[in-house]
Amino acid sequence: MSREPNAIPFIIVTVAFLIIGSAALLGPRTIQRWALRYYAAHPWQANLNLFLRWMRTDSYVRTLRLLGVITLVVGMWLLVLFLKKVIR
């Protein structure tokens, strides 16, 4: 007896990739502000973060944008896979 896998986890993961990718691509400065504000409120954790100095640079913002593009590509790929499965 063949059983189809449940599509709900696949949809949740796909939507998560699309949302996170969009946020990182379209709002990297906001993400940077949130992260820096968090470490300003928790200085004991700031001492443990080796990347905190880098997080203040434009290079960090460019990296967030790049990760946003990569995450969106993965999300789109998952969406195409899902739609191919549904259309069959």
C-alpha positions as CSV (number, residue, x, y, z in Angstrom):
1,M,0.0,0.0,0.0
2,S,1.5,3.3,-1.2
3,R,1.0,6.3,0.9
4,E,1.5,9.9,-0.3
5,P,3.6,12.1,2.1
6,N,1.8,14.9,3.8
7,A,2.2,18.2,2.0
8,I,1.7,20.5,4.9
9,P,5.3,20.4,6.3
10,F,6.5,21.0,2.7
11,I,4.3,24.0,2.4
12,I,5.4,25.4,5.8
13,V,9.1,25.1,4.9
14,T,8.6,26.6,1.5
15,V,6.7,29.6,2.9
16,A,9.3,30.0,5.6
17,F,12.1,30.1,3.0
18,L,10.2,32.7,1.0
19,I,9.5,34.9,4.0
20,I,13.0,34.8,5.4
21,G,14.6,35.3,2.0
22,S,12.3,38.3,1.3
23,A,13.1,39.8,4.7
24,A,16.8,39.4,4.3
25,L,16.8,40.7,0.8
26,L,14.5,43.7,1.3
27,G,15.3,44.7,4.9
28,P,18.9,43.9,5.8
29,R,19.4,47.2,7.6
30,T,16.4,46.5,9.8
31,I,17.8,43.0,10.6
32,Q,21.1,44.6,11.4
33,R,19.5,47.2,13.7
34,W,17.5,44.4,15.5
35,A,20.7,42.3,16.0
36,L,22.8,45.3,17.3
37,R,20.0,46.4,19.6
38,Y,19.8,42.9,21.0
39,Y,23.5,42.8,21.8
40,A,23.3,46.3,23.3
41,A,20.6,45.1,25.7
42,H,22.6,41.9,26.5
43,P,26.2,43.0,26.9
44,W,27.3,39.7,28.5
45,Q,26.4,37.9,25.2
46,A,28.1,40.6,23.1
47,N,31.3,39.6,24.7
48,L,30.8,36.1,23.4
49,N,29.9,37.1,19.8
50,L,33.1,37.1,17.7
51,F,31.2,38.7,14.8
52,L,29.8,41.7,16.6
53,R,32.3,44.2,15.1
54,W,31.6,42.8,11.6
55,M,27.9,43.1,12.2
56,R,28.3,46.8,12.3
57,T,29.7,47.0,8.8
58,D,28.2,47.4,5.3
59,S,29.7,44.0,4.5
60,Y,27.3,42.4,6.9
61,V,24.4,44.1,5.1
62,R,25.7,42.8,1.7
63,T,26.0,39.3,3.2
64,L,22.4,39.5,4.5
65,R,21.2,40.5,1.0
66,L,23.2,37.6,-0.6
67,L,21.7,35.1,1.9
68,G,18.3,36.6,1.1
69,V,18.8,35.9,-2.6
70,I,20.0,32.4,-2.0
71,T,17.1,31.7,0.4
72,L,14.6,33.1,-2.1
73,V,16.1,30.9,-4.8
74,V,15.7,27.8,-2.6
75,G,12.1,28.8,-1.7
76,M,11.2,29.3,-5.4
77,W,12.8,25.9,-6.2
78,L,10.7,24.3,-3.5
79,L,7.6,26.0,-4.8
80,V,8.2,24.8,-8.3
81,L,8.8,21.2,-7.0
82,F,5.5,21.4,-5.0
83,L,3.6,22.8,-8.0
84,K,4.9,20.1,-10.3
85,K,3.8,17.5,-7.8
86,V,0.3,19.0,-7.4
87,I,-0.2,19.5,-11.2
88,R,0.5,15.9,-12.0
